[in-house]
Amino acid sequence: MSNKKQKMDPRVMRTRQLLRDALVELIEERGYEKITVKDITERATLNRATFYLHYSDKLDLLYQSTKEILNDLVSSLNVHFDDKIKIDFLKDEDEPHDTFMHLFEQISLNSKLYKVFLTEKDIPYFSSGLKEIIIDFVSNGINSMQPDDKKLTVPREMAIRYFAAAFLEVIVWWLENDMLYSPKFMATQLLRITVKGPYIDLPFGK
């Protein structure tokens, strides 16, 4: 994906960005089903011929935009989980590892798109695509921290699905509240609650 971007003509990149931005704005205002190619080109201040040089229809624009954004996120999370990362995850609560930071930083770079695509009912495959990425992200983290199933308190797949669903809901909540916390704060808190849970001191057993 990144190689294609490096070789792509800057004018082509700018045109596609204008069309993507127009699509996102219009979906936010009217909903996907109510917009047309004409609406998109007018908002992007481009002609229809230019649109059809890049996309076959508005669904193609939506699909390719979704694919590009999710591929960018995968690339940003492509960090090797080694023994050092295990230590960082468990001990350095105030400095979350780069993978946690990348998750929120990358989303913040395209926050409007993420917010619109995650909340628009006509784009369920964006949510499902992001969920699969987060599942892989969580799976890599749990496998790195504890590869032995016998030392987990619940079945591994259950833990992975539980945390992936929680991560996705936290991301949606963060976006819906206009990213009231910084990516670093979100990464730090998400790591803390994942490793230690939400409680400072439990009264159980006293």
TORPA-4810 file (N, C-alpha, C, O; in nm, 3 decimals):
<nodes>
NODE_1_0.083_-0.121_0.000_0.000_0.000_0.000_0.086_0.125_0.000_0.062_0.220_-0.076_M
NODE_2_0.189_0.125_0.088_0.274_0.242_0.099_0.354_0.265_-0.028_0.378_0.380_-0.066_S
NODE_3_0.396_0.156_-0.096_0.471_0.171_-0.220_0.387_0.237_-0.328_0.436_0.318_-0.406_N
NODE_4_0.259_0.201_-0.332_0.169_0.262_-0.430_0.155_0.410_-0.404_0.151_0.491_-0.497_K
NODE_5_0.149_0.446_-0.277_0.133_0.587_-0.244_0.255_0.666_-0.285_0.244_0.780_-0.331_K
NODE_6_0.375_0.605_-0.267_0.498_0.674_-0.300_0.508_0.700_-0.451_0.562_0.802_-0.493_Q
NODE_7_0.456_0.609_-0.530_0.467_0.621_-0.674_0.351_0.700_-0.736_0.359_0.741_-0.852_K
NODE_8_0.246_0.721_-0.660_0.129_0.789_-0.714_0.157_0.937_-0.738_0.221_1.003_-0.657_M
NODE_9_0.108_0.987_-0.850_0.121_1.128_-0.884_0.055_1.212_-0.774_-0.058_1.183_-0.734_D
NODE_10_0.124_1.316_-0.724_0.066_1.401_-0.619_-0.069_1.460_-0.657_-0.155_1.481_-0.572_P
NODE_11_-0.088_1.488_-0.786_-0.216_1.543_-0.831_-0.328_1.441_-0.818_-0.442_1.476_-0.784_R
NODE_12_-0.295_1.314_-0.844_-0.392_1.207_-0.828_-0.428_1.191_-0.681_-0.544_1.176_-0.646_V
NODE_13_-0.326_1.194_-0.596_-0.349_1.182_-0.452_-0.438_1.295_-0.401_-0.527_1.273_-0.320_M
NODE_14_-0.412_1.416_-0.451_-0.491_1.532_-0.407_-0.637_1.518_-0.452_-0.729_1.547_-0.376_R
NODE_15_-0.655_1.472_-0.576_-0.791_1.454_-0.628_-0.868_1.351_-0.546_-0.983_1.373_-0.510_T
NODE_16_-0.803_1.240_-0.517_-0.868_1.135_-0.439_-0.899_1.181_-0.297_-1.002_1.146_-0.240_R
NODE_17_-0.809_1.261_-0.242_-0.832_1.313_-0.107_-0.952_1.408_-0.106_-1.033_1.404_-0.014_Q
NODE_18_-0.962_1.492_-0.209_-1.075_1.584_-0.218_-1.208_1.508_-0.229_-1.307_1.544_-0.165_L
NODE_19_-1.207_1.403_-0.309_-1.328_1.323_-0.325_-1.364_1.248_-0.196_-1.481_1.239_-0.159_L
NODE_20_-1.262_1.196_-0.129_-1.286_1.127_-0.003_-1.340_1.223_0.102_-1.435_1.191_0.174_R
NODE_21_-1.279_1.340_0.112_-1.326_1.440_0.209_-1.470_1.481_0.182_-1.550_1.496_0.274_D
NODE_22_-1.501_1.499_0.054_-1.637_1.536_0.017_-1.736_1.426_0.054_-1.845_1.453_0.104_A
NODE_23_-1.696_1.302_0.030_-1.781_1.187_0.064_-1.810_1.184_0.215_-1.925_1.168_0.256_L
NODE_24_-1.706_1.200_0.294_-1.721_1.196_0.440_-1.812_1.308_0.488_-1.902_1.285_0.570_V
NODE_25_-1.791_1.429_0.437_-1.872_1.544_0.479_-2.019_1.522_0.444_-2.108_1.551_0.525_E
NODE_26_-2.044_1.471_0.325_-2.182_1.453_0.281_-2.252_1.339_0.356_-2.371_1.348_0.386_L
NODE_27_-2.179_1.233_0.385_-2.237_1.124_0.463_-2.276_1.176_0.601_-2.383_1.143_0.653_I
NODE_28_-2.189_1.256_0.659_-2.217_1.312_0.791_-2.342_1.401_0.788_-2.421_1.402_0.883_E
NODE_29_-2.359_1.475_0.679_-2.471_1.569_0.669_-2.602_1.502_0.629_-2.708_1.535_0.682_E
NODE_30_-2.595_1.405_0.534_-2.718_1.352_0.475_-2.737_1.202_0.487_-2.848_1.151_0.473_R
NODE_31_-2.629_1.130_0.513_-2.635_0.984_0.510_-2.595_0.934_0.372_-2.618_1.002_0.271_G
NODE_32_-2.534_0.817_0.367_-2.478_0.766_0.241_-2.583_0.750_0.131_-2.557_0.787_0.017_Y
NODE_33_-2.699_0.696_0.163_-2.799_0.665_0.061_-2.854_0.790_-0.009_-2.904_0.781_-0.121_E
NODE_34_-2.846_0.903_0.055_-2.907_1.024_0.000_-2.811_1.110_-0.084_-2.851_1.215_-0.134_K
NODE_35_-2.688_1.067_-0.100_-2.594_1.148_-0.178_-2.567_1.082_-0.313_-2.583_0.961_-0.330_I
NODE_36_-2.528_1.164_-0.408_-2.500_1.118_-0.545_-2.358_1.156_-0.585_-2.290_1.231_-0.516_T
NODE_37_-2.316_1.101_-0.698_-2.184_1.138_-0.752_-2.179_1.288_-0.780_-2.076_1.353_-0.758_V
NODE_38_-2.289_1.341_-0.829_-2.295_1.484_-0.856_-2.273_1.565_-0.728_-2.200_1.664_-0.728_K
NODE_39_-2.336_1.523_-0.620_-2.317_1.590_-0.491_-2.170_1.588_-0.450_-2.115_1.688_-0.403_D
NODE_40_-2.108_1.473_-0.468_-1.968_1.455_-0.427_-1.876_1.544_-0.509_-1.788_1.610_-0.454_I
NODE_41_-1.896_1.546_-0.642_-1.807_1.626_-0.727_-1.826_1.775_-0.704_-1.731_1.853_-0.710_T
NODE_42_-1.949_1.815_-0.679_-1.974_1.957_-0.652_-1.908_1.999_-0.522_-1.850_2.107_-0.514_E
NODE_43_-1.916_1.915_-0.420_-1.854_1.948_-0.292_-1.701_1.950_-0.306_-1.633_2.030_-0.243_R
NODE_44_-1.648_1.861_-0.388_-1.503_1.854_-0.408_-1.453_1.956_-0.510_-1.333_1.967_-0.534_A
NODE_45_-1.546_2.031_-0.571_-1.516_2.127_-0.679_-1.437_2.061_-0.793_-1.338_2.114_-0.842_T
NODE_46_-1.486_1.943_-0.833_-1.429_1.869_-0.945_-1.543_1.832_-1.040_-1.660_1.832_-1.001_L
NODE_47_-1.508_1.801_-1.165_-1.614_1.761_-1.258_-1.635_1.610_-1.254_-1.552_1.535_-1.203_N
NODE_48_-1.748_1.568_-1.309_-1.784_1.426_-1.304_-1.686_1.341_-1.384_-1.659_1.226_-1.348_R
NODE_49_-1.633_1.396_-1.493_-1.536_1.320_-1.574_-1.414_1.284_-1.491_-1.360_1.174_-1.502_A
NODE_50_-1.370_1.378_-1.407_-1.255_1.353_-1.320_-1.287_1.242_-1.221_-1.204_1.155_-1.195_T
NODE_51_-1.407_1.247_-1.166_-1.449_1.142_-1.072_-1.438_1.004_-1.137_-1.382_0.911_-1.079_F
NODE_52_-1.491_0.991_-1.258_-1.495_0.860_-1.323_-1.359_0.814_-1.376_-1.345_0.700_-1.420_Y
NODE_53_-1.260_0.901_-1.373_-1.124_0.858_-1.402_-1.068_0.773_-1.288_-0.976_0.693_-1.308_L
NODE_54_-1.123_0.792_-1.169_-1.070_0.726_-1.050_-1.163_0.620_-0.992_-1.117_0.520_-0.937_H
NODE_55_-1.295_0.642_-1.004_-1.391_0.551_-0.941_-1.507_0.524_-1.035_-1.544_0.609_-1.117_Y
NODE_56_-1.565_0.406_-1.024_-1.676_0.370_-1.113_-1.809_0.428_-1.065_-1.897_0.458_-1.146_S
NODE_57_-1.823_0.444_-0.933_-1.945_0.501_-0.876_-1.917_0.538_-0.731_-1.804_0.525_-0.685_D
NODE_58_-2.019_0.584_-0.659_-1.995_0.628_-0.521_-1.962_0.510_-0.430_-1.890_0.527_-0.331_K
NODE_59_-2.014_0.390_-0.463_-1.981_0.273_-0.383_-1.833_0.237_-0.397_-1.769_0.197_-0.300_L
NODE_60_-1.781_0.252_-0.518_-1.639_0.226_-0.542_-1.552_0.325_-0.463_-1.450_0.286_-0.405_D
NODE_61_-1.593_0.450_-0.461_-1.521_0.551_-0.382_-1.525_0.514_-0.234_-1.423_0.521_-0.165_L
NODE_62_-1.641_0.475_-0.186_-1.655_0.437_-0.046_-1.570_0.315_-0.014_-1.500_0.312_0.088_L
NODE_63_-1.575_0.214_-0.101_-1.501_0.090_-0.077_-1.350_0.116_-0.077_-1.279_0.070_0.013_Y
NODE_64_-1.302_0.189_-0.178_-1.158_0.214_-0.185_-1.110_0.302_-0.071_-1.000_0.282_-0.019_Q
NODE_65_-1.191_0.398_-0.030_-1.155_0.483_0.083_-1.145_0.401_0.211_-1.052_0.418_0.290_S
NODE_66_-1.241_0.311_0.229_-1.240_0.222_0.345_-1.115_0.135_0.345_-1.047_0.122_0.447_T
NODE_67_-1.086_0.077_0.230_-0.971_-0.012_0.218_-0.840_0.061_0.246_-0.752_0.010_0.315_K
NODE_68_-0.827_0.182_0.191_-0.704_0.259_0.210_-0.683_0.297_0.357_-0.573_0.285_0.409_E
NODE_69_-0.790_0.342_0.422_-0.779_0.384_0.562_-0.743_0.266_0.651_-0.656_0.278_0.738_I
NODE_70_-0.808_0.153_0.631_-0.781_0.036_0.714_-0.642_-0.020_0.686_-0.575_-0.068_0.777_L
NODE_71_-0.598_-0.015_0.560_-0.462_-0.059_0.529_-0.358_0.030_0.595_-0.255_-0.018_0.641_N
NODE_72_-0.386_0.160_0.599_-0.295_0.252_0.667_-0.285_0.218_0.815_-0.177_0.224_0.874_D
NODE_73_-0.397_0.182_0.875_-0.397_0.147_1.017_-0.317_0.020_1.041_-0.239_0.012_1.136_L
NODE_74_-0.335_-0.080_0.956_-0.260_-0.204_0.970_-0.110_-0.177_0.961_-0.032_-0.231_1.040_V
NODE_75_-0.070_-0.094_0.865_0.071_-0.061_0.849_0.127_0.007_0.973_0.241_-0.020_1.013_S
NODE_76_0.048_0.095_1.034_0.096_0.169_1.151_0.108_0.080_1.274_0.182_0.112_1.367_S
NODE_77_0.036_-0.033_1.275_0.041_-0.124_1.389_0.136_-0.241_1.366_0.146_-0.332_1.448_L
NODE_78_0.206_-0.237_1.254_0.294_-0.348_1.216_0.424_-0.343_1.295_0.530_-0.313_1.241_N
NODE_79_0.414_-0.372_1.425_0.529_-0.371_1.515_0.549_-0.511_1.571_0.452_-0.577_1.609_V
NODE_80_0.673_-0.555_1.577_0.703_-0.690_1.627_0.689_-0.695_1.778_0.743_-0.609_1.848_H
NODE_81_0.616_-0.794_1.829_0.600_-0.811_1.973_0.710_-0.904_2.024_0.704_-1.026_2.003_F
NODE_82_0.809_-0.848_2.091_0.919_-0.930_2.143_0.920_-0.926_2.295_0.827_-0.874_2.357_D
NODE_83_1.026_-0.980_2.357_1.033_-0.987_2.503_1.035_-0.849_2.566_0.978_-0.829_2.674_D
NODE_84_1.098_-0.754_2.500_1.105_-0.618_2.555_0.966_-0.558_2.562_0.933_-0.487_2.658_K
NODE_85_0.883_-0.586_2.462_0.748_-0.534_2.460_0.668_-0.591_2.577_0.585_-0.521_2.636_I
NODE_86_0.692_-0.718_2.611_0.624_-0.776_2.726_0.649_-0.693_2.851_0.557_-0.660_2.926_K
NODE_87_0.776_-0.660_2.871_0.814_-0.582_2.988_0.749_-0.445_2.985_0.697_-0.398_3.086_I
NODE_88_0.752_-0.381_2.868_0.692_-0.248_2.855_0.543_-0.252_2.887_0.492_-0.164_2.956_D
NODE_89_0.472_-0.354_2.837_0.329_-0.363_2.860_0.297_-0.372_3.008_0.202_-0.310_3.056_F
NODE_90_0.376_-0.450_3.081_0.342_-0.480_3.219_0.392_-0.378_3.320_0.333_-0.364_3.427_L
NODE_91_0.501_-0.306_3.290_0.563_-0.223_3.391_0.556_-0.073_3.366_0.549_0.005_3.461_K
NODE_92_0.557_-0.032_3.241_0.566_0.111_3.213_0.428_0.167_3.182_0.394_0.187_3.066_D
NODE_93_0.348_0.192_3.286_0.210_0.232_3.267_0.194_0.372_3.211_0.095_0.402_3.144_E
NODE_94_0.291_0.458_3.238_0.279_0.598_3.194_0.338_0.621_3.056_0.321_0.729_2.999_D
NODE_95_0.406_0.523_3.001_0.463_0.533_2.867_0.423_0.409_2.788_0.502_0.316_2.775_E
NODE_96_0.301_0.407_2.735_0.254_0.290_2.661_0.341_0.262_2.540_0.399_0.353_2.481_P
NODE_97_0.347_0.137_2.505_0.430_0.100_2.390_0.379_0.166_2.263_0.262_0.203_2.253_H
NODE_98_0.467_0.180_2.166_0.435_0.250_2.041_0.311_0.195_1.972_0.238_0.271_1.909_D
NODE_99_0.287_0.063_1.983_0.171_0.007_1.914_0.041_0.065_1.968_-0.051_0.093_1.891_T
NODE_100_0.032_0.083_2.098_-0.087_0.144_2.156_-0.100_0.289_2.113_-0.210_0.336_2.084_F
NODE_101_0.014_0.358_2.109_0.012_0.498_2.065_-0.031_0.508_1.919_-0.113_0.593_1.884_M
NODE_102_0.023_0.421_1.834_-0.009_0.424_1.691_-0.157_0.403_1.667_-0.216_0.464_1.578_H
NODE_103_-0.218_0.316_1.746_-0.360_0.288_1.729_-0.442_0.416_1.737_-0.524_0.444_1.650_L
NODE_104_-0.419_0.494_1.842_-0.497_0.616_1.860_-0.446_0.732_1.775_-0.525_0.815_1.730_F
NODE_105_-0.317_0.739_1.753_-0.262_0.847_1.669_-0.311_0.834_1.525_-0.349_0.934_1.463_E
NODE_106_-0.311_0.712_1.473_-0.354_0.692_1.335_-0.502_0.724_1.320_-0.543_0.785_1.221_Q
NODE_107_-0.582_0.684_1.417_-0.725_0.714_1.412_-0.748_0.864_1.423_-0.837_0.918_1.356_I
NODE_108_-0.670_0.932_1.506_-0.688_1.076_1.523_-0.655_1.153_1.396_-0.711_1.259_1.371_S
NODE_109_-0.564_1.099_1.314_-0.527_1.165_1.188_-0.645_1.171_1.091_-0.655_1.262_1.009_L
NODE_110_-0.733_1.073_1.102_-0.851_1.067_1.015_-0.977_1.055_1.101_-1.067_0.976_1.072_N
NODE_111_-0.980_1.134_1.207_-1.086_1.119_1.307_-1.227_1.139_1.250_-1.319_1.067_1.287_S
NODE_112_-1.242_1.236_1.161_-1.376_1.261_1.107_-1.424_1.143_1.025_-1.539_1.102_1.035_K
NODE_113_-1.334_1.088_0.943_-1.370_0.972_0.862_-1.407_0.854_0.951_-1.509_0.789_0.930_L
NODE_114_-1.323_0.826_1.051_-1.352_0.714_1.141_-1.486_0.733_1.211_-1.566_0.640_1.220_Y
NODE_115_-1.510_0.853_1.258_-1.636_0.879_1.330_-1.756_0.857_1.240_-1.853_0.792_1.279_K
NODE_116_-1.750_0.911_1.118_-1.862_0.898_1.024_-1.880_0.753_0.980_-1.992_0.702_0.980_V
NODE_117_-1.771_0.687_0.942_-1.781_0.551_0.892_-1.822_0.451_1.000_-1.888_0.351_0.971_F
NODE_118_-1.785_0.478_1.126_-1.820_0.386_1.233_-1.964_0.404_1.280_-2.024_0.311_1.335_L
NODE_119_-2.020_0.522_1.259_-2.156_0.548_1.308_-2.261_0.546_1.198_-2.381_0.545_1.228_T
NODE_120_-2.219_0.544_1.072_-2.314_0.538_0.960_-2.365_0.395_0.943_-2.287_0.303_0.922_E
NODE_121_-2.495_0.378_0.951_-2.554_0.244_0.948_-2.536_0.173_0.814_-2.544_0.051_0.808_K
NODE_122_-2.511_0.248_0.708_-2.498_0.187_0.576_-2.354_0.143_0.544_-2.325_0.103_0.431_D
NODE_123_-2.263_0.151_0.642_-2.124_0.111_0.618_-2.081_0.010_0.725_-1.980_0.031_0.792_I
NODE_124_-2.155_-0.099_0.741_-2.121_-0.195_0.846_-1.986_-0.263_0.825_-1.922_-0.304_0.922_P
NODE_125_-1.942_-0.275_0.698_-1.818_-0.345_0.671_-1.695_-0.267_0.718_-1.588_-0.325_0.735_Y
NODE_126_-1.710_-0.134_0.738_-1.597_-0.060_0.794_-1.577_-0.100_0.940_-1.465_-0.124_0.984_F
NODE_127_-1.686_-0.106_1.014_-1.678_-0.148_1.155_-1.624_-0.290_1.167_-1.540_-0.319_1.253_S
NODE_128_-1.673_-0.379_1.081_-1.627_-0.518_1.087_-1.481_-0.529_1.046_-1.407_-0.610_1.102_S
NODE_129_-1.438_-0.447_0.949_-1.298_-0.448_0.908_-1.208_-0.398_1.019_-1.102_-0.455_1.045_G
NODE_130_-1.250_-0.290_1.086_-1.172_-0.236_1.197_-1.168_-0.335_1.312_-1.065_-0.351_1.377_L
NODE_131_-1.280_-0.402_1.336_-1.285_-0.501_1.444_-1.185_-0.613_1.419_-1.118_-0.658_1.512_K
NODE_132_-1.175_-0.659_1.295_-1.080_-0.767_1.263_-0.936_-0.721_1.286_-0.852_-0.799_1.333_E
NODE_133_-0.907_-0.596_1.253_-0.773_-0.542_1.276_-0.743_-0.538_1.426_-0.633_-0.574_1.469_I
NODE_134_-0.841_-0.495_1.505_-0.822_-0.487_1.649_-0.809_-0.626_1.710_-0.733_-0.646_1.805_I
NODE_135_-0.884_-0.723_1.657_-0.872_-0.861_1.704_-0.729_-0.910_1.685_-0.671_-0.971_1.776_I
NODE_136_-0.670_-0.885_1.568_-0.532_-0.925_1.543_-0.436_-0.852_1.637_-0.341_-0.910_1.688_D
NODE_137_-0.463_-0.722_1.658_-0.381_-0.639_1.746_-0.383_-0.694_1.889_-0.278_-0.709_1.952_F
NODE_138_-0.502_-0.724_1.940_-0.517_-0.778_2.076_-0.456_-0.917_2.085_-0.390_-0.950_2.184_V
NODE_139_-0.479_-0.998_1.983_-0.425_-1.133_1.982_-0.273_-1.132_1.991_-0.214_-1.208_2.067_S
NODE_140_-0.209_-1.044_1.913_-0.063_-1.033_1.917_-0.016_-0.991_2.056_0.083_-1.043_2.108_N
NODE_141_-0.089_-0.896_2.116_-0.050_-0.849_2.248_-0.063_-0.957_2.354_0.029_-0.976_2.434_G
NODE_142_-0.176_-1.028_2.356_-0.196_-1.134_2.456_-0.098_-1.249_2.434_-0.043_-1.303_2.530_I
NODE_143_-0.076_-1.286_2.308_0.018_-1.394_2.279_0.159_-1.358_2.324_0.234_-1.445_2.369_N
NODE_144_0.195_-1.232_2.312_0.327_-1.188_2.353_0.340_-1.186_2.505_0.441_-1.229_2.561_S
NODE_145_0.235_-1.136_2.572_0.240_-1.125_2.717_0.230_-1.260_2.786_0.296_-1.285_2.887_M
NODE_146_0.147_-1.349_2.729_0.130_-1.481_2.791_0.097_-1.587_2.686_-0.020_-1.606_2.651_Q
NODE_147_0.200_-1.655_2.634_0.177_-1.756_2.530_0.121_-1.888_2.584_0.076_-1.972_2.506_P
NODE_148_0.123_-1.908_2.715_0.079_-2.034_2.776_-0.070_-2.026_2.813_-0.108_-1.950_2.902_D
NODE_149_-0.153_-2.103_2.745_-0.297_-2.103_2.772_-0.329_-2.140_2.917_-0.427_-2.091_2.973_D
NODE_150_-0.246_-2.224_2.978_-0.272_-2.269_3.115_-0.257_-2.156_3.216_-0.304_-2.168_3.329_K
NODE_151_-0.192_-2.047_3.177_-0.172_-1.935_3.269_-0.270_-1.821_3.244_-0.255_-1.712_3.300_K
NODE_152_-0.369_-1.845_3.161_-0.476_-1.749_3.139_-0.596_-1.787_3.224_-0.622_-1.905_3.246_L
NODE_153_-0.670_-1.687_3.272_-0.786_-1.715_3.359_-0.910_-1.754_3.280_-1.005_-1.810_3.337_T
NODE_154_-0.911_-1.726_3.150_-1.023_-1.763_3.063_-0.965_-1.816_2.932_-0.847_-1.794_2.904_V
NODE_155_-1.044_-1.886_2.850_-0.994_-1.931_2.720_-0.939_-1.814_2.638_-0.995_-1.705_2.639_P
NODE_156_-0.829_-1.838_2.568_-0.760_-1.731_2.494_-0.852_-1.658_2.397_-0.853_-1.535_2.393_R
NODE_157_-0.929_-1.732_2.319_-1.016_-1.669_2.220_-1.122_-1.582_2.287_-1.159_-1.478_2.234_E
NODE_158_-1.170_-1.624_2.404_-1.267_-1.545_2.477_-1.204_-1.412_2.520_-1.266_-1.306_2.507_M
NODE_159_-1.082_-1.417_2.570_-1.012_-1.295_2.613_-0.989_-1.202_2.496_-1.008_-1.081_2.507_A
NODE_160_-0.947_-1.259_2.383_-0.920_-1.177_2.264_-1.048_-1.105_2.219_-1.045_-0.985_2.193_I
NODE_161_-1.157_-1.178_2.209_-1.284_-1.118_2.164_-1.335_-1.015_2.263_-1.389_-0.911_2.224_R
NODE_162_-1.318_-1.042_2.391_-1.364_-0.951_2.495_-1.292_-0.817_2.484_-1.356_-0.712_2.481_Y
NODE_163_-1.160_-0.822_2.479_-1.083_-0.698_2.474_-1.098_-0.626_2.340_-1.099_-0.503_2.336_F
NODE_164_-1.109_-0.702_2.230_-1.127_-0.639_2.099_-1.258_-0.560_2.095_-1.261_-0.448_2.046_A
NODE_165_-1.366_-0.620_2.145_-1.495_-0.551_2.148_-1.488_-0.428_2.237_-1.544_-0.323_2.204_A
NODE_166_-1.418_-0.439_2.349_-1.404_-0.326_2.440_-1.322_-0.215_2.375_-1.358_-0.097_2.385_A
NODE_167_-1.214_-0.251_2.310_-1.130_-0.151_2.243_-1.210_-0.073_2.140_-1.202_0.049_2.133_F
NODE_168_-1.289_-0.146_2.060_-1.367_-0.081_1.954_-1.469_0.015_2.014_-1.487_0.125_1.963_L
NODE_169_-1.534_-0.025_2.121_-1.633_0.063_2.185_-1.567_0.186_2.247_-1.623_0.295_2.243_E
NODE_170_-1.448_0.168_2.302_-1.374_0.282_2.359_-1.337_0.380_2.248_-1.345_0.501_2.267_V
NODE_171_-1.296_0.328_2.133_-1.260_0.414_2.019_-1.381_0.494_1.972_-1.372_0.614_1.948_I
NODE_172_-1.495_0.426_1.958_-1.617_0.495_1.916_-1.655_0.602_2.017_-1.690_0.714_1.979_V
NODE_173_-1.649_0.569_2.144_-1.681_0.665_2.250_-1.589_0.786_2.244_-1.633_0.900_2.258_W
NODE_174_-1.461_0.761_2.222_-1.361_0.868_2.213_-1.392_0.962_2.096_-1.386_1.084_2.111_W
NODE_175_-1.426_0.906_1.982_-1.457_0.985_1.863_-1.587_1.062_1.881_-1.597_1.179_1.842_L
NODE_176_-1.687_0.998_1.938_-1.817_1.063_1.958_-1.806_1.181_2.055_-1.888_1.273_2.052_E
NODE_177_-1.706_1.177_2.141_-1.683_1.285_2.237_-1.571_1.378_2.192_-1.505_1.442_2.273_N
NODE_178_-1.551_1.385_2.058_-1.456_1.478_1.997_-1.315_1.465_2.053_-1.244_1.564_2.071_D
NODE_179_-1.276_1.340_2.080_-1.139_1.310_2.125_-1.099_1.400_2.242_-0.997_1.470_2.236_M
NODE_180_-1.179_1.399_2.347_-1.155_1.486_2.461_-1.024_1.455_2.532_-0.974_1.538_2.609_L
NODE_181_-0.967_1.335_2.509_-0.837_1.300_2.565_-0.736_1.279_2.452_-0.774_1.245_2.339_Y
NODE_182_-0.610_1.300_2.481_-0.503_1.284_2.382_-0.483_1.136_2.348_-0.521_1.049_2.427_S
NODE_183_-0.424_1.106_2.231_-0.393_0.967_2.198_-0.307_0.899_2.305_-0.328_0.782_2.337_P
NODE_184_-0.211_0.973_2.361_-0.126_0.913_2.465_-0.206_0.878_2.588_-0.188_0.771_2.646_K
NODE_185_-0.296_0.968_2.630_-0.379_0.941_2.748_-0.466_0.818_2.722_-0.477_0.731_2.809_F
NODE_186_-0.527_0.810_2.605_-0.613_0.697_2.573_-0.534_0.567_2.571_-0.579_0.465_2.624_M
NODE_187_-0.416_0.571_2.511_-0.332_0.452_2.504_-0.290_0.407_2.644_-0.291_0.288_2.675_A
NODE_188_-0.254_0.504_2.727_-0.212_0.473_2.864_-0.324_0.410_2.944_-0.304_0.309_3.011_T
NODE_189_-0.443_0.469_2.936_-0.557_0.418_3.013_-0.603_0.282_2.961_-0.642_0.195_3.040_Q
NODE_190_-0.600_0.265_2.830_-0.643_0.138_2.772_-0.548_0.026_2.813_-0.591_-0.085_2.844_L
NODE_191_-0.419_0.055_2.814_-0.321_-0.044_2.858_-0.342_-0.077_3.006_-0.338_-0.194_3.045_L
NODE_192_-0.364_0.026_3.086_-0.381_0.006_3.231_-0.503_-0.081_3.262_-0.495_-0.173_3.343_R
NODE_193_-0.615_-0.050_3.199_-0.737_-0.126_3.228_-0.729_-0.268_3.172_-0.791_-0.359_3.226_I
NODE_194_-0.652_-0.286_3.063_-0.634_-0.418_3.006_-0.552_-0.507_3.098_-0.585_-0.624_3.118_T
NODE_195_-0.446_-0.452_3.154_-0.355_-0.530_3.238_-0.405_-0.542_3.381_-0.394_-0.649_3.442_V
NODE_196_-0.459_-0.434_3.437_-0.495_-0.433_3.579_-0.644_-0.430_3.608_-0.685_-0.456_3.721_K
NODE_197_-0.726_-0.399_3.508_-0.867_-0.383_3.533_-0.897_-0.242_3.582_-0.804_-0.162_3.598_G
NODE_198_-1.026_-0.209_3.608_-1.064_-0.071_3.643_-1.055_-0.038_3.792_-1.078_0.076_3.832_P
NODE_199_-1.021_-0.138_3.875_-1.030_-0.116_4.019_-0.894_-0.087_4.083_-0.794_-0.149_4.048_Y
NODE_200_-0.892_0.010_4.176_-0.770_0.040_4.252_-0.750_-0.064_4.362_-0.640_-0.115_4.381_I
NODE_201_-0.857_-0.094_4.432_-0.847_-0.190_4.542_-0.982_-0.257_4.560_-1.082_-0.191_4.587_D
NODE_202_-0.985_-0.388_4.544_-1.110_-0.461_4.557_-1.129_-0.507_4.702_-1.033_-0.548_4.768_L
NODE_203_-1.253_-0.499_4.752_-1.278_-0.539_4.891_-1.295_-0.690_4.907_-1.308_-0.738_5.020_P
NODE_204_-1.296_-0.765_4.799_-1.322_-0.908_4.807_-1.219_-0.978_4.895_-1.099_-0.952_4.888_F
NODE_205_-1.267_-1.066_4.976_-1.178_-1.148_5.058_-1.141_-1.083_5.190_-1.073_-1.145_5.272_G
NODE_206_-1.186_-0.956_5.214_-1.151_-0.891_5.341_-1.253_-0.927_5.449_-1.240_-0.882_5.563_K
</nodes>
